[in-house]
Amino acid sequence: MADFKLHCFALSGNSYKVALFFALAGMEWESIFVDYLGGETRTEEWRKTINEQGEAPVLEHGQAKISQSGVILDYLSEVTGHFGAQTAEERRDIMRWILFDNHKFTSYYATLRFIYGLQKSGETPVVEFLRLRAKAAYAIVDEHLAHRAFMVGDRLTIADLSLAGYAFMPEDTGIDHSAFPAIAAWKDRISSMPGWRHPYDLMPGPTSL
């Protein structure tokens, strides 16, 4: 039985951040399917026993039960020794990019992808707003990666894994990704690593609404 259990589902880029950690680290882990589309995370039982915030992913390791992908990644890097900081300065920089990811890079892009790419909303003022904000966040990361192979230091860290969560999701968002060549090259570096798998091959559950 695997030491690490992850409550996750295929459509969740936040879940993919953690699943990708396990895949690239070559670790054994167990996926526990979350029926998010069926409303499982909104049930009283889920919130009492799994995560009061009503969100996935959730990591179980021994007696620990941890939610929020950034916190999970930080925990895994600490307990496994993979993809973490080597200095206090690196740790601060990693956390800086994880917070940026959660606040801007993932938040706008993931919402855009859900509304436009999965719900097929078509063009609306909300879609236009989200796309503009997502493109602005992408431009910041692209400029950063234009001068380096990875987000922090010279190697893959949990900062990269956090930012990569939705970057590999295949749905159309109406964004011209050729405008971000450094991100494309960064994705190629990650996807060429041993163990890499597409999110829909790595996690359980449906891949459309």
Number of C-alpha atoms within 10 A of each C-alpha: 7 10 11 16 18 24 21 28 27 23 23 22 25 26 25 30 25 24 28 22 22 19 18 19 16 12 14 12 15 18 17 17 15 23 15 17 13 8 11 15 20 15 11 12 12 17 15 11 9 21 19 15 13 19 20 22 28 23 28 18 14 9 6 7 15 18 21 17 24 21 14 20 26 21 15 21 17 13 9 11 12 18 21 23 22 10 9 9 9 15 17 12 17 23 17 12 20 25 17 18 24 17 12 17 27 25 17 22 23 23 17 27 22 17 18 23 19 17 12 13 13 10 11 11 8 12 20 14 12 22 21 15 18 22 19 15 20 22 17 12 20 19 14 16 20 15 10 14 18 20 22 21 14 9 12 18 23 28 28 22 26 30 23 23 23 24 18 16 19 12 13 14 22 15 14 9 12 9 13 19 14 20 24 15 15 19 16 11 13 19 15 10 11 11 15 19 19 14 24 18 11 15 25 18 18 12 14 11 9
